[in-house]
């Protein structure tokens, strides 16, 4: 995996982890702890085998990716909307064959878990869903302009 790919995977892992840490109304404490540990492990995976200097450098790049996408939403958007944006962002990557979510993979499990806390029948959620799709597309374009997810 090259540095760009490590950052791309690291970014996805980080935003999923941040959502879990955000304390969305998860099902149970035990399940939440297990899911949080899975997400934390996924955050570190892309950087295994790197020197400390390289790991720090790439994690800074991931944080810059975050600054251009999720950070502007902090305090402005409901956690559920951010979750939906991340879900659609991941789906966009799957649709363009950039990412796959094999059944049983860590990312597939975490994505399914996060979506399980959303009441998709709720009218407000449906309204947020449309907005989240648009925002996810903006994220992808912004990150592609920076050289990611090509």
C-alpha positions in Angstrom: 0.0 0.0 0.0 1.4 3.4 -0.9 1.2 6.5 1.3 -1.9 7.9 -0.5 -3.8 4.6 -0.1 -2.8 4.4 3.6 -4.3 7.9 4.1 -7.5 7.0 2.2 -8.1 3.9 4.3 -7.0 5.8 7.5 -9.5 8.5 6.7 -12.4 6.1 6.4 -11.4 4.4 9.6 -11.0 7.6 11.5 -14.4 9.1 10.6 -16.1 5.8 11.5 -14.2 5.7 14.8 -15.1 9.4 15.5 -18.8 8.5 15.0 -18.5 5.7 17.4 -16.7 7.8 20.0 -19.4 10.4 19.5 -21.6 8.2 21.6 -24.4 7.8 19.2 -27.2 6.0 21.1 -25.6 2.6 20.8 -27.5 -0.6 21.7 -25.5 -1.8 24.7 -22.3 -0.9 26.6 -20.7 -4.2 25.8 -21.5 -4.0 22.2 -20.3 -0.4 22.0 -17.0 -1.3 23.7 -16.4 -4.1 21.2 -17.3 -2.0 18.2 -15.1 0.9 19.5 -12.2 -1.5 19.8 -12.7 -2.8 16.3 -12.8 0.7 15.0 -9.6 1.7 16.9 -7.9 -1.3 15.4 -9.0 -0.4 11.9 -7.6 3.1 12.5 -4.1 1.7 13.2 -4.1 -1.0 10.4 -3.0 1.2 7.5 0.1 2.4 9.4 1.4 -1.0 10.7 5.0 -1.5 9.7 5.9 2.1 9.2 8.5 4.0 11.2 7.2 6.4 13.9 8.2 9.3 11.7 6.2 8.0 8.7 3.2 7.1 10.8 3.1 10.6 12.3 3.4 12.2 8.9 0.6 10.1 7.4 -1.7 10.5 10.4 -1.3 14.3 9.9 -2.4 13.9 6.3 -5.5 12.0 7.5 -6.2 14.8 10.0 -6.0 17.4 7.1 -8.5 15.3 5.2 -10.7 15.4 8.2 -10.3 19.2 8.5 -11.7 19.6 4.9 -14.7 17.2 5.4 -16.0 16.3 8.9 -14.7 19.1 11.0 -16.7 21.9 9.3 -19.8 19.9 10.3 -19.0 19.7 14.0 -21.6 21.6 16.0 -23.5 22.5 12.8 -25.0 19.1 12.0 -26.8 16.4 14.0 -24.7 13.3 14.6 -27.2 11.2 12.7 -26.6 13.4 9.6 -22.9 13.0 9.8 -23.3 9.2 10.1 -25.5 9.3 7.0 -22.8 11.3 5.1 -20.1 8.8 6.1 -22.4 6.0 5.0 -23.0 7.5 1.6 -19.4 8.5 1.2 -18.4 4.8 1.7 -21.2 3.7 -0.7 -19.9 6.2 -3.3 -16.4 4.5 -3.0 -18.0 1.1 -3.3 -20.1 2.2 -6.3 -17.0 3.4 -8.1 -15.2 0.1 -7.4 -12.6 1.9 -5.3 -13.6 0.1 -2.1 -15.2 -3.3 -1.4 -17.0 -4.3 1.8 -16.7 -8.1 2.0 -19.2 -9.7 4.3 -17.7 -10.0 7.7 -15.0 -7.4 7.1 -14.3 -5.0 9.9 -15.6 -2.0 7.8 -18.7 -3.9 6.8 -19.5 -4.8 10.4 -18.9 -1.2 11.6 -21.0 0.3 8.8 -23.8 -2.1 9.5 -23.6 -1.3 13.2 -23.7 2.4 12.7 -26.7 2.2 10.4 -28.5 0.0 12.9 -28.8 3.0 15.2 -30.6 5.1 12.6 -34.4 4.9 12.3 -34.6 4.9 8.5 -38.4 5.1 8.7 -38.3 8.5 10.4 -39.3 11.4 8.2 -36.6 13.6 9.5 -34.0 10.9 8.8 -35.3 10.7 5.2 -34.8 14.4 4.8 -31.3 14.2 6.2 -30.6 11.3 3.9 -31.0 13.5 0.8 -28.8 16.2 2.2 -26.3 13.6 3.3 -26.0 12.1 -0.2 -25.2 15.6 -1.6 -22.7 16.3 1.2 -21.0 12.9 0.6 -20.6 13.7 -3.1 -19.0 17.0 -2.1 -16.6 15.2 0.2 -15.6 12.9 -2.6 -15.0 15.7 -5.1 -13.0 17.7 -2.5 -10.8 14.8 -1.6 -10.4 13.8 -5.3 -9.2 17.4 -6.0 -6.6 16.9 -3.3 -5.4 13.7 -5.1 -7.3 11.0 -3.1 -9.8 8.4 -4.2 -9.0 8.6 -7.9 
